[in-house]
Amino acid sequence: MNTTMLSHAMPEISPGRLVATPPTLPQHTPAGVVGNTPVLWIGEPYCGRRQGFWAKLEGHNPGGIKDRTALYMVERARERGQLAPGATIIESTSGTLGLGLALAGITHGHPVALVTDPGMEPLMARLLAAYGATVHTVTDPHPTGGWQQARRDRVAELLADDPGAYCPDQYNNPDNVAAYAPLAHELVAQMGRVDTLVVAVGTGGHSAGVSRALRAFFPNLRVVGVDTIGSTIFGQPARPRIMRGLGSSIHPRNVDYRAFDEVHWVDPAQAVRSCRTLAASHYASGGWSVGAVATVARWLSRTRPAAERIVAVFPDGPQRYFDTVFNDEYCARHGLLDGPVPDEPHEISDPGERVVTGWTRCTRVVDPRGTAAAGAGADGEARR
Ligand SMILES: Cc1ncc(COP(=O)(O)O)c(C=O)c1O
């Protein structure tokens, strides 16, 4: 049979030419493999013909996107003397930062205690324990601040019991923003040009950090924030949420409202549909935030000019979500597989116009803390 072999130009190797002992370099350590994640073109069939966007696959980090910020926050705290050698790190997390802090704890020799809530996937709690972290689960939500406030209150109690301990405070720590400059620089090298950035918002860290560093290269960058329905971040009232990672029931100080040109609230059924379609068609997927970000990036690829280079940040991979997003029984119980999902968002002209219950877009981005009105959308307010 006449066959043609595809060659990837590997150097010829033979036993006699093998390097006996490879050098141990910083990039060969657990922390050294964080960053330099690949980008993947997401085109047909998820997107339309000659349409698509680039996905920055942060799930290729050992834990996820938050490995970057966990290491950065811990290293800066050690430099400043806020975190003494061997002292405990205590933090509230829905999971991804916990994985990063466990990595930082192993790397720098700190015990790690994480506070979470019953919504954390059992798999994630076991994974964190396997990586040496102690996991505390709060049992009741705070009456107004929800699970997030309950977790933060528990962190305060643990800190009071251990005066030497350190809390990175990902919601308010500016290092959680600065940590993402390298991600932006990787995108500059990988993409050459970025016109539109689509990012999920939870603590606000990666949206603020990546957009700030990217705008130094591309001042006209368009930044599209993606939140979940039921989240308070962009001025909606707090309601029960099943999507984790993105969204909040408090107002994290790290959210840079002036960075965003528009915001989308995505509902879980839409996110599930996107995650599943992406997994089956592109062998790349993730959980709630990936599904939400992909939903919006796909719509932008259809509605923005064809030459526009759209990048969506995928914060993690799918493994953690096999008991939720990829579980038919779970999805059926939450009505997430009933009928078709819309192809485009509803529009509102102001976040306070009404409570949104399905995928909705708003080009007026307002800081609900009242410190700054932002957005450069339809009303043309100054963004920066
Ligand atoms: C999976 C996932 N996606 C998105 C986010 C939101 O990222 P940020 O906190 O940087 O806004 C998080 C935050 O924890 C996350 O874990």
Ligand as a Chemical Component Dictionary entry (heavy atoms), coordinates in Angstrom:
data_LIG
# 
_chem_comp.id                   LIG 
_chem_comp.type                 NON-POLYMER 
_chem_comp.pdbx_formal_charge   0 
_chem_comp.three_letter_code    LIG 
# 
loop_
_chem_comp_atom.comp_id 
_chem_comp_atom.atom_id 
_chem_comp_atom.alt_atom_id 
_chem_comp_atom.type_symbol 
_chem_comp_atom.charge 
_chem_comp_atom.model_Cartn_x 
_chem_comp_atom.model_Cartn_y 
_chem_comp_atom.model_Cartn_z 
_chem_comp_atom.pdbx_ordinal 
LIG C1 C1 C 0 -13.534 28.787 36.463 1  
LIG C2 C2 C 0 -13.495 30.266 36.697 2  
LIG N1 N1 N 0 -13.868 31.093 35.726 3  
LIG C3 C3 C 0 -13.866 32.437 35.882 4  
LIG C4 C4 C 0 -13.474 33.017 37.065 5  
LIG C5 C5 C 0 -13.499 34.511 37.213 6  
LIG O1 O1 O 0 -12.173 35.030 37.211 7  
LIG P1 P1 P 0 -11.789 36.333 38.051 8  
LIG O2 O2 O 0 -11.893 35.956 39.505 9  
LIG O3 O3 O 0 -10.367 36.616 37.645 10 
LIG O4 O4 O 0 -12.726 37.405 37.702 11 
LIG C6 C6 C 0 -13.075 32.180 38.116 12 
LIG C7 C7 C 0 -12.705 32.746 39.397 13 
LIG O5 O5 O 0 -12.572 32.082 40.395 14 
LIG C8 C8 C 0 -13.075 30.776 37.932 15 
LIG O6 O6 O 0 -12.716 29.947 38.912 16 
# 
loop_
_chem_comp_bond.comp_id 
_chem_comp_bond.atom_id_1 
_chem_comp_bond.atom_id_2 
_chem_comp_bond.value_order 
_chem_comp_bond.pdbx_ordinal 
LIG C1 C2 SING 1  
LIG C2 N1 SING 2  
LIG C2 C8 DOUB 3  
LIG N1 C3 DOUB 4  
LIG C3 C4 SING 5  
LIG C4 C5 SING 6  
LIG C4 C6 DOUB 7  
LIG C5 O1 SING 8  
LIG O1 P1 SING 9  
LIG P1 O2 DOUB 10 
LIG P1 O3 SING 11 
LIG P1 O4 SING 12 
LIG C6 C7 SING 13 
LIG C6 C8 SING 14 
LIG C7 O5 DOUB 15 
LIG C8 O6 SING 16 
# 
